[in-house]
Amino acid sequence: MKSSTIALITTGVLATAGLGYIAYFDAKRRNNPTFRKQLRRERKEAAKASKEAEDNSKESKLKLIERVIVECAKEALPTSPEEKEAYFMENVAAGEALCAQGPSGYDEAILPFYKALKVYPAPMELINIYQKTLPEPVFQTVVSILAIEQKAMESQHDESPSAAAASATGVDVEVE
C-alpha cells in the first residue's frame, strides 16, 4: 500500500471517530434533565428581561410625551404672522440640528418640531412633510403627542397633560 492511501484511510478513521464522539456527547448533553432545566430557566429569564425593557421603554416614552406637552403649554405662542414664521423657522432649524446628531438627539428634537407644528397655519400639510423628512421615531412621537393633545381637547375635561397622556396610552402616571 502506498503511504498516501494509508494517510487517507487514517484521516477517514479519525474523522469518523471525531464525528461519532461529537454526536454521542451531544446526544448525551441534550438528554440530560439538568441541561434542559437550565435551558428553560434561561429562556424565562430572557423573556422577563425583554418584557422589563419594553415596559421601561414605554414608561420613558410616556415621560417624554408628558414633558413635551407640559413645556408647550407653558410657552406662549406668537400671535402675529411674522412672529409665527420666525418662531417656526427657529424651531425647525433647532429640530433639524438635533436630528443631525443621530439617534441620541431624537428625543430632544421632538419638542422643537412639535412647537413648529403648533404655529404652522396648515398642520396636516406639515405632518405630511414631517412624514417624508423626519426620522421615523421622531415622526411617530410627534404624531402621538398630537393625537394625545387632540384627544384631551375633545374630552373637554380638566385633566393634566400627564393624565391625558396616560389615558391616551393606557398607562398610569403619578402626577407631581
Helices and strands as residue ranges (DSSP letters): H 3-30, H 33-74, H 81-100, G 103-105, H 106-119, H 123-133, H 136-155, H 161-169
